[in-house]
Amino acid sequence: MNPLELTNEQRLVITKVEKLLRLAGGTTHPEEAASAAKKAADLLLAYNLSEAALGHSEEGARGKEHMTGGFYEYERDLMRRIAEVNFCMYNWSVQWVKRPDNEMAHAKVQQIQDPWRRENIKRHRHRLVGRKVAILMCQQMYEYLIGAIERGTKEYVALRKDTTINAALRSRTAASFREGMAEEVGWRLWVRRQEQLKEEEAKMRTAAANGNGSGNTANAVTIASVQKSEYDANMDFQYGEGWSARNRAESAARQAARKAAEDEYARWAEVHPEEAAKKEAEAEAEAERERKKWEKRGKGSRGGTYEKPKDWNAHSAGTEAGRNVSLDAQIDKTRDVRKLGC
């Protein structure tokens, strides 16, 4: 969106959003930060603005950030879903970093022989690429949801009488509960975004049918259009200007070549049905051999799987608990976001 096309009301909203984002990034109180980030997101949506409208401000500039975390798969899956709904690119990495001073004594107690491992330790990190406003929203949402999952897990394992709370939090039961809770929360985030897209599409169809703005619906700022533009911009930021356009052209060329090869094979198979049947049978047999090979790789030396079985009762309890977690931190109950202040 071109800043020159904004109305005075929208410019005032952007000023308020920028103030909220500075508050969210500067406060040391998680609840206050989550509330400010949530209000900023709601104002952008209520006034049909995208993060792109902040492109000429510090908060709207594009960048990359790292966060400690991602050791467990449920953490990575949850952050990936949060990044998706906030128009960010996500991946994770494992890096060796210098041990903090408070962990040097622990390494000495463990009697680690390798000098490198005595001085360094592996750290898992989330990595986000996107606009600073979107990255901030990801960080606040992730910290809030992970906190909710940990609180729910502590409440659940506290019911056990056969072990201490610290041991219970490291148990397979606690891990299964966390996984179930995170999966449910991630699913709800995806469902909410799909509902927003459907609602947006229905409104645009209604407007076009009534002749209201039917001439400019193709240029309207929508969630779907922002998803595409932000994906391209994030990829260009990461891999160089023009990467998205080149990748799209190369993909189209590969698809056209594949379609031409399939058409050519179909014509050949029609003329040589017996040879085609033999070739297809060989391909199916090869695919079955590959499947069995990968199945074998997933087995231990005694035939069992490497992954320990889940505690499915705890997983189901976590799923149920995940349905009761607010996706918006339950901080502000105001229905009309146009009345939200700073």
N, C-alpha and C positions, 0 to 999 in steps of 0.2 A: 504494500500500500504506500503510495506516495504521500509524504507528510503534507504536501500542498493541498491534497484532496480531503484532509481531515476537517471536520467541523470544529467550531470553537468548543462545543461540549466534549467532543472526543479528545481535543488537546488537553482540556482540564482533567479528563479521566486518565490520560497517559501520565500527566504530572502526578496525580494521586497514586497511580500504580508504581511509578518510579520511587515515590516516597515510601510506599509500603515495602518495596523490594529492598531498599536501603535499610529499613527497619528490620526486615527478616534476616538480612545478612549480617547485621551488626549486633543484634541482641544475643545474650548468652542464655536466654530462657527458651527451651524447646517449644513450649506451648505458645508463647508469644510469636516466635518465628513461624510456626506452622499456621497460626491464625493470620498473620500478615501475608504470607505467601498464598494462602487460600483466598483471601479477600482480593488480592491482585489478580489471580486467575479468574475469579468470578466476574470482576469488573471488565476484564478483557472480553469474556464470553458474552456478557450482558449487552455490551455496546458494539458487538460484532467487530471486534478488533483482534488481531493476532499479535503474537510476539514480534512479528515483522514490523509492526507499527512503532516499536521501540528501537528500530534499527539504527537510528542516528543518536541514541543515547548510550551511555556506558553500559547500562543493564541490557540493552538490546544487541550489543556487539557479540560476535560469535567467539567461542573459545573452547577449551577442553579442561576438564578437571578430573582428579583422581580421588577416590575415597577408599579407606581401608575397609576390607570386607570381601565376601565372595568365596570364603573357604568352603562353605556348604552349597550344594547345588540349589537348594530352595532359596538361598539369598540371591544367587545369580538370576534365577528365574523371576523372582519378585522385582529386582531392579530392572531387568530387561522389560518387563511389562510396564513398570512406572516410566521408563524412558520412552517407550512406545507412545503412551498417552500424552507425554509432554514434548513430543517431536524431537527427541534426542537420539543420537546414535550411541549404542552401548556395546562394550566388550569388557573382558576382564583379563588380568595378567597376574603372573606370579614372578616376583623379583626378590633378589637377595638385597637386604639392606643392613646397615650397621646396627648391631644390637644396642638397644638403649642401656644406659648405665644400670637401671634397676633389674635388667635381665642378665647382666654379666655374671652376677653371683649364682644365678640359677644354672647357667651353663657350666660354671665351675663345679657345682654340686653334682651335676650329671656326669662329670668327668669326660667331657667330649674330647676325643683325641685329635680330630681334624682341626688344625689351626684356623682354617677358613670358617668352619662352622662355629668355632668358639667365639669368633669376632662378628659373625654375620648370621642372619636368620631370614627365613623365607617369609614374605608377606604377600597375601592375596589382596588385590586392589580392583575396585570397580573403576571403569573409565568411561566418562561421558563426553560427548562432543555435541555442541548445540549453542543456542543463544544463552547468554549468562542468566537471563530471567528463567529460561526453561530448565537449565542445570540447577539453579537454586531451588526451583519447585521440586525437581527430582530428589534433591538432597533432603529437603524438609519432609517430603512425603515418605521417603525411605526410612529416615530416622524415626518418624512417628509410627509407621507400621511395624518396623522391627521391634520398637519398644513395646507396642501392643502385643506382639507375638510373644516376647519374653515375659511380659507380665502374665499373660494367659497361661504360659507354660509353667511358671512358678506356682500359680494357683492350682493347676492341675496336678503337678507332682507333689504338692504339699499334702494331698489327700493320702499319699502312700505312707504306711507306717513301718515298712520293712527296711528303710534306709534313711540316711541323712539327706537334707535338702540339696547339698552340694553334689553328692553322689547321684541323686535322682536327676538333677539337671544335666548330667553327662550320660545318662542312660539311653538305651535304645528306645524306651518308652517316650522320653522327652524329645528325642530326635524325630520320632514318628509324629508326635503331636505338633511340633513346629512345622514339619513338612505339610501336614494336612491343613493347618491354619494358613500357611503361606500360599498354598495352591488355591484355596478358596478365595482368599483376598485378591490374588492375581486374576482369578477367573471373574470376580465381580468387577474389577477395573476394566477388563476387556468387554464385559457385557454392557457396562455403563457407556463406554465409548461407542459400541455398536448401536445402542439406543439413541445416542446423540446424533449419530450419522443418519439413522432412519428418520428421526424427527426433522433434521435439517433438510433431507431430501424431500420429505412430505411437504414442508413449508415452501420449498422452491417450486414444486409441482403445482401447489395451490396458487402461488403468486403468478406463475406462468399461465395457468388456466384462467385466472381472473384478469389477466392483462396488466398486473401490477409489477413493474420492473422486469417484464419478460425480455426486454431488449438487452439487459445487462446482467442477467443471471450467470452467464458464462464467465463474467469478470468479478462476480461477487466473492468476497472473502469468506470461505467456508472451511470447516474442519478438514474436509477431504482435500481441498486445494492447498491448505497449509501443510497437510501431511506430505503431499508430493513436493511442494516447493522447499520445505525444510529438509526433507530427505536428500534432495539434490544438492542443496546448499551445504549440508553437513558433509556429504561425500566430497564435494569440491574443496571444502576447507581442509579435509583430512588428506586427500590424495592429489590436490592441485586443481586449479581453475579449468573447467571444461571436462573434468573426468566423467561427470554424469552423462553429458551429451554423447561423449565418445562411447561410453559403456552401453548406452541405449542403442546407438547405431550398430555397434558390434553384435549386440544381442539380437537385433532385428535381422542382421545379415546371417547369423548362425541359424536363426529360426527359418529363414527363407531357404537356406541351403538344406536344412534337415527336411523341410517340406518337399523340396525338389527330389531329394534322395528317396523319400518314402513313396512319392508318386512314381518314380522310376522303378522301384522295387515292385510296386503293385502291378505295373504293366508287365514286368518280367515274370512275376509269379502267375499271372493269368495265362501266360504262354507256356510256362514250365511248372505246372501244379505239383508234380511228384517231387521234383528237386526242391521246390519251395517248402513242401511239407517236411522233407528230410532236414533242411536247414533250420526250420523252426523248432523241430524236435531236438536237434543238437543244442540250440540256444537255450531251450527250457532245461535240458539236462545240465548244462554249464551253470545256469542260474541256481539250480538246486544244489550243485556241488559247492558253490560259493556260499549259499545260505548255511549249509551244514558246517562249512569251515569256520564261519563267524560264530555259529552257535558253540562250537568246540572251544573257541578262544575265550568265550565267556564262562567256561567251566574251570574249577580248580583241579588239582592233580587227582583228587579222589571223586571227581564227578559233580561236586557241589558248586554253586555259584559263589563268586568272590563277595558279592554283596550280602550282608546279613539280612535275614527276613525282617520286614517291618512288623511293628506291633500294630496290627490293624485296628484294634480297639482304640488305641491312643490316636491313630491317624483319623478315625471317624470322629472322635471327640474333638480333635483339632479342627476338622472341617466344620463341625457344628459351631465351635467357638468363632471361627472365621466369619461366619454369617452375621455375627453380632458386632463385628468391628466396624466402626464408622470409617468411611473412606476419606472423610474430611475433618477428622480430629475432634468432632463434636464440641467445637469451641464457640462458634458463632451461630446462633439460631435464627438470625435475621433472614426473612424470606426474600425481601426485595433488596438485591445486592446494589441497586442504584442508590440506596440510602447509606451504604457503608462509608464510614469516615476513616480518618487516619489517627 
